[in-house]
Amino acid sequence: MGILTLTNVSKGFSEGAAHTEVLRDINLTVAEGEFVAILGFSGTGKSTLMNLIAGLEFPDTGSVKFKGAEITGPGPERGLVFQSYSLMPWLTVGGNVGLAVDAVFPKLSRAERREKIEHYVNMVGLSHAVDRRPSELSGGMRQRVSVARALAMSPEMLLLDEPLSALDALSRANLADEILDIWEQDKKTCILITNDVDEAILLADRIIPLNPDGTLADPVTVDIPRPRYRAAMNHDATFKALRSEVTKYLMDVGIAAKVESTRHLPQVTPIHSVPAAVAKAQDSSLEERYLTFSKLHKIYPTPKGPLTVVEDFDLKINKGEFISLIGHSGCGKSTVLTMAAGLNPISKGAIRLDGWDVEGADPERAVVFQSPNLFPWLTAKENVAVGVHKVYPRASQAERRDVIEYYLERVGLADSMDKQASSMSNGMKQRVGIARAFALSPKLLLLDEPFGMLDSLTRWELQEVLMEVWSRTKVTAICVTHDVDEAILLADRVVMMTNGPQATIGKITDVKLPRPRTRKALLEHPDYYTYRAEVLDFLEEYEHGAKPKPKPTNIAAE
């Protein structure tokens, strides 16, 4: 018998016709000392399942038992870490951890209390910040405080509800490694809710996918010896096989073909804000060196003197090429992109698109940001129409409508065109943002971490959507990302930036994988993990703010 057992558990919300069953007939046994990862899409009931185990909610049918006794509410034996930090902003790091210490050990002397707080703060590597308040900490540091606070309650079981999802890639990896170290010291029973396949494989003994219909899939045992090292995983055959197996399963059950091609794109010509003579000249536009960055600099004035953020960024891109721009936070990726968009003045150097200098914003350069910036009171169709009416002034009303509906259909919103943006999920909003960008028929598509706010599995789905639409337009594109797999999936070349300030191009990798691409196909391609290793090795070299000497390669497009 396990330390935790769920037997025939079902849970729903609302009453009568509005009743929605979130979890169905869940049966799960977790052994003492086991690390289990529950993996699934947003909205599949992962957090509801965690709330049942934590005693914050109760099943409609079935039972949830800890050590053979029915769970009737929260208890210190089950330490919970949420996705959001939930820290007391007026207390220091030590003060926040002290709340948990006081709750479980109310009779400690002042010295014993201080020693216990220091112990748990040190476990998560925050001894240097014990007297700081949450507002002075990064997101990763705040989540470390949450982990320390949960550990300070000396729980028999640690419950981690997507504790890393709000963090940037580097912070996420570092904290995952720390959680693994803590677990290996104490071997506490641990249940992790996550949407990240790599994270689940690195940490867990068993991975259990949660299906979209609220049922649990068959568990997958992680037969990789411990200790597991992130850097070594990319070369581990068992890791690759597991990664492929779990990814394919999740994509098969969660990403159905949602787009039916029922509309056709009208033959209408976009008119961008260029003189008529220029528009005519563009009929025979450049193919090679269609977009060029020449000795590009971005310099900001500061009280201590000029600060060079980007230095000598030099890149030639052919027409129809897709470039991924990757690097650690603060390396100037988004700065380069906003200069290309005309949203950020160029300090030195030049950007030329189709033979003309980039000056100011223009719909010929469409941008998709991390947050899609929709008008919340407008529908999906109306949000896309805002740009389309300006770009196709000579098209008829019916032709413009066809353009709008064609792209909304392509991104899987055929049934939601008249839905107001304010009532949409983040994933749906980003679909509208992608449709809006493509509907402008831009010469250059600029994507600034377009899926960064989404969970991993929604991100996979929208990557497939983006690839499908891009394959029809072959628009020249640059995508800023921190996701190695995303960079390789999308790009013809992955451009890697050195750390800032004075960031520049450190390495360029040509991705010669066949198109059209899908995540499932790439996982099976013999060269995929070689490309992945190239990018990971570069990022590891520049980890923690390191500044090795850059070695630019393959700067010009062939």
N, C-alpha and C positions, 0 to 999 in steps of 0.2 A: 504494500500500500504506500502511495506517495505522500509527500508532505502537503500537497494540494491536489484536490480532486474536484472536477466539475462533471456532473452527471446529468445528461439529458437537459441541458440548460437552454432555455429560450428567453428572449427579451425583446419587447417592442415598446413603442411609444404612441401616445394619443389613443383615443377611444373610437369605437364605432367604425364608420366608413373611412375615417382618417387614420385608422390604426396602421402602423408600419412595423413589421417584424424585422428587427435589426440582426439578431442572432437566432439561429435555429439549431436545436438539438446538438448542442456542444458537449462533447465528451473529451476530457483531457485529464491526464494524470502527470504530475511533475514530481520527479524524485528529489530527495533532499540533496542539496549541493549541485543540482543540475542548472545549466544555463540554457534557457529556451528562448528562441526569438519567434515572435508572431509577426508575420509579414503580409502586407496586403495594401490594396488601393485605399485612397481616401474614401470615407463613406461606407466602408465595409463593416464597421462596428468594432474596430480594434480598440479604440478608447473606451467604448461601452464594456467590452470584455475586461479591460483593465480595471474599470470602476467596480465591476462585480467582484473581482478578486480583492480589491482594496476595501470593499465594504461601503462604498459610496452610493451604490445602487444595488437593487436586489432583483433576482430573476423572476419572471412571470411563472415559469415552470422549471422543475429540476432543482438541483442543490449545488451549492458551492461550499466546500469544506476545507478547513485548514487543520491539519493534524487530527482529522476525524471529526472535528466539531464544526457545526454550521457557522458560517461567517455572518454575524449580525450587525456589523458596523466596522469602522476603522479601528486599527490597533497598532501599537508600537512594534509588534512583531512583523509587520508588513510595512516597510519604508517605501514611500512613493516619491518619485521625481517626475514632475510634469514637464511638458514641452515648454511652457512659459515658466519663468523663474520664481514668481510668487515670493519675492523677498520683501522684508520690511525695509523701506527706503531710508528710514531714520536711524536704523541700526547699522553698525559696522559688520564686516565679515564675521568677526568673532562673536558679535552680538547676535547675529542671525543663527549661527551654529549653536550658540549658548541657549537659545530658546528650546531647541531639541534636547540638549543635555539636561536642562532644568526639568523638562517634562518627564524624562525617564529616570533621572538620578537627582531627585529633589533634595536629598540630604547630604550632598557632597560639601566638603569644606571649600572655602574660596580657592585655596591652592589646588585642590583636586579638580575642581571645576575648570580652572584655567588650564591645567595640564591636559584634561580631556578635550577641551576645545582646541588647544594647540595640536593635539594628536590628529584630530580629524581634518583640521585646516591644512596641516602638513601633508596628509594623505593625498589631497588633491592639488598639491603644489602651490598653495596660496599663503604660505607663512610670511612672505614679504608684504602681503596686502591685508593682513589681519585687522588693521585699524582703518581700512578704507570703507567708504559707504558704497552701495550698489551703483550709484550714479557715476562713480569714479572708475568703474570696471567695464571691461569689454563684455560682449555677449557671452563669449566662451568662459570668461572668469566668473560671471554671474551664475552660469549653469554649474560650474564647479562648486560654488557655494551651496547650491541646491543639493548636489550629490553629497557634499560633506554633512549637510544638515540631516539628510536621510540616514547616512551611515552613523551619525552621532546617536541615533535612537537605538543602536545595536539591534537592528531587525534581524530576524531569522531568514526573511525573504526580502529581496530588493526588487521593487517594481519600477521599471523605467519606461515611461510613456512618451516615446519619441523625444528623448532628452536632447538630441543633437540636431534636430531638423531645422531649428532657427539659426544655426551657426554657419559661418563660411566654411569652405571645404577644409582649410588647414586646421581651424579650431576644432572642427568636427572630428577630423582624424586624430588630433592630439588627445581630445577628451575620450574618444573611444578607446585609445590605447591605455589611458589612465584607468578607465572603468575595468578594462581587462586585467590590468595589474592588481587593482584592488580585489577583484573577484578571485584571482589566483592566490592572493595572500590569505583570504578568509574562507574561500569556497562557500560563500553564502548561496542559497538558492536564489536564482535571478531570472526574472521574466522581462524581456525587452520587447516593446512594441516599436517597430521600425518600418520604413518603406524603402530601405536601402539594402540591396542584396549583398553587396560586398561587406557591409557592416555586420549583417547577420552571419555570414560565413566566418568572418574573422572572430566573432565573439562567442557564437553559440555551439552547444552540443547537438541541439536539434533545431531545425527550422520548420515551422508549421505555417503554411500559407492559409490565410483567411479568404475564402471565396467571396465574390461579389454578392452571392445570395445569402451570406451570413452563416455558412457552414464551414467547418474546418476541413482542409485537405489532409491527405496522408502526410505524416511527418517525414522530413528528410534528415537523415543522420549525417552530421558533419564529421567525416573520418579523416580529419587532418590533425596530426599530432600537435600537442601543445608543448612549449609556447609557440604561438603563431606570430610571425613577423610580417607586417604589412608589405614591406619592400620585397619579400621573398614570394608572396602570393602570386605575383604575375608570372612566375616561372614554375609554379606548382601544378602538375597535371590534374591532381584531384580537385584543386581549387577551380581550374578552368572547366572541368566536367560538371562540377556542382553548380557553378555560376551559370553555365549554359542550361542545365536542367531546370533550375529554379526560374531563371529569366523566361525561358520558353513557356513554362507552365503558367506563369503570371500573365504573360502576353496573350496566351491562348484563351484563358478564362476572362481576362479583363479588357483586352483590346480587340473588339469585334470590328469588322468592316462597317463603319458607320456612314460612309459617304457613297451615295449612289449618283452616278452621272446622268442627270436628267436634263440639265440646262447646258446651253452652248454659249460660248463667249462671242459676242458680236464683233465684227470687224470695224472697230472704231479706233481712231488715232488720238492718243493723248497729246495735249499741247501744254508744254511746260513753259515757265516764264523766261523764254529766250527769244531774241529777235527772229523775225521770219527768215532772214537770210541764214541765220545759224541753224534754225530748224531744218531748212532745206539741205544745208551742208551735212547735217547729221545722217542723211539718208545713206551716205557711204562712210559711216563712222569707223573709227579704229577698231581693230581686232586685238592686236598685240599692244601691250602697255596702255590699255584702255583707261586704267586708273593708276596714277603714279603719286607716290609720296617721295618728295625730294628733300633730303636733309632737314626733315621736319623737327622743329623745336617747340616746346611749350614752356614759357618762363613766367613765373608769377612774382610780383614784387612783394617783399616781406620787410618787416622792420629791421631785419638783420641783413638785408640785401637781396638781390635776385635769387630765386629758387628755380632751378631747371628741373622740371618734372620729367619731360621727354626730351631726348637729345639724339640728333642724327638718325631719326627713324626714316629708313630708306627702303622703299618696296615698290615693285612693279607688278601689276595685276592685269591679266588678260581679260578680254570681254567674256562674260559667262562663267568666270572662275568663282569658286566658293572658297573663301579664306576663313579659317578659325584663328582667333587671336587669344592666346592663353598666357597666363602668368599669375603670380601671387597677388593678393590684395595690395593696392598701392603702387602697382608697376606701371600705371598710365594707360592701360588698355582702353578704358572708357574715355580718357582724354583724347586719344587718337581718334576714336570713333566720333566723338562730338565735334572735333575739328573737321572731320570728313563730312559731317552733317551740316556744317556751317553754323553750328550753335555755339562754337567756342573759337575765338579769334586765334589765328596762327601767329606765333611769335617770330619765327624764322623759318625759312624754307617755303615749300609750296605743295599744294595738292591739286592735281589736274585730272579732270574727268572728261573723257571723250575729246581731249584736245583743248579744254577750256578750264581756266583757273576756278577753283571752288571759292565762292564768295557769298556768305550768307546762306540762310536756309532756303530750300527750294523743294517742291514736291518731286522733282526728278531724283531726289535722294530721300527715300522713305525710311523712317526709323521706327523700330519696334523696341520699346524699353522694357525693363523688368516689370514695371507697372504699366499697364496698357493705356492709362490716362483717357478713359472714355468719359463722355458726358453722361452722368448717371441717370438723367431724366429722359434720355433718348433711347430708342430701341437699337438693337444690333444693326438693323438695316439703316436707320437714320444716322448712326455713328459712322458707318462706312460711306454713306452718301455725302457727308460733309466734305470729304476730299474729292470724291468722284465728280461732283458737280463743277468743281473748279478746274479739274484736269481735262474734262471732256466737254468743253463749252459748246462744241458744234454737234455733239451727239443728241439724238432725240431723247425724250423722257423715257421711252420704252427701252432704248439701247442702254441708257445709264442704269436703269433698273436691272437689265439683264447682267451687266457687269457686276453690280452689287450682289445680286442673288447667286451668280455663278461662284464667286469667291466665298461667300458665306456657306454655300453648299459644299465647296471643296474642303472647308475646314470643319465640316461635320455639324453645321448649325442650320440645316435645312428646316428643322422643325422649331427653331427658336429665333427666327429672324425678327419677329415682332415682340420679342421679350425685352423688357427694359433692362438696361445695363445694371441698374442698382439691385436687381433681383438675381443676378448671375453669380456663379461661383468664380473663383480666380481663374480656373482653367478655361471656362467659357469666355471670360473677358479677354483672356490672352488670345483665344481663337479669333475674336472680333478684331483685335489689334493686328493679327497676322493677315486676316482677310482685307482689312483696311489698307495695309501697306502694299499688298500685291495688287489691289484694285487700282492703285495709283499708276500702275505700269511704270515703275521707276526705272531709271538707268542703273541705280545703285540701291541695294537693299542693305540697311545697317541694322544689326540685331545686337542689342546691349543686354546680355544675360537674359534673354527673353523668357526663359523657363526657370529662372533662379528662385522665384517665390513659390514654385509648385513642388509637390511631393514627387519623389523619383518616378513613380509609375505613371502619373499624369504627364510628367516630362517626357517619358518614353513615347507616350501616345502622340503628344504634340510634335515631337521630333519627326515621327513618321508622317504626320500631317504636313509639316513644313517641307520635308523631302519630296513628298508627292506633288505638292503645288509647285515647288521650285523646279522639279523635273519637267514641268510643262512650260515654264517661262524661261528657264536658264538665265535669270537675271544675275548680274554680277553682285556678289554678296560678301559681306564681312560679318562674322558673328563673334562677339566677345563672350567668352565663357570661362569658368573655372573647372569645368567638368571634362576630364580627359576623354572619356568615352564619347561624349557629345562632340567634342572637337574632331575626333577621328571619323565618327559617323557622318558628319556634315561636309567635311572639307576635302578640297583637292590638295590644299597645303595647310599645315598647321604652323603658324608663326608664333614662336615662343619669345616672350619679353623678359628681360633681366629685371631685377628689383630696382625700385626707385629710391631716391631721386636719380636723375640722369639715366632713366630707363631707356633702353634701346632694344633692337632685335638681337637675341642671343643665339637663336638657332631656327632653322626652317626645315620641316620634314615634308617631303612629297608623299601624299597618300595615294598609292596606285592600286586601290581596291576597286573592284568593278561596281558600276552603277547600273540600274537603280540599287540603292542600298537599303537593307533593313537590319535592325539590331540582331535578329535571329541569324541572318545569313552571315553577318560579320563575326559573330561568336564562333562560327564553324570554319572561318577562313584561316588557312595556315599562317598568313602573315599578320593577322590582326594583333596578336599579342606582341609581335616584334615592334610594330608602330607604337603600341601602348607603352612598351618598355622605354622606347626613345623619349617619349614625352614625360613619363614618370621620372626617369633618371635626370632629365633636365630640371624638373620642378624640385626634386630632392636636393639637387646641387645648390639651388637657390632658396632652400627652406630656411625659416627663421631669420629672414632678412640678410642672408649671406650675399656677398657681391663678388663672385668669382669673375675673372676676366672673360667677357663675352667672346664667343667664337662664331661670328656670322657665317652662314653657309647658304648658298643657293638664293641669293637676295633677289635677283631678277627673274621674272617669269620667262620661261623658255618660249 
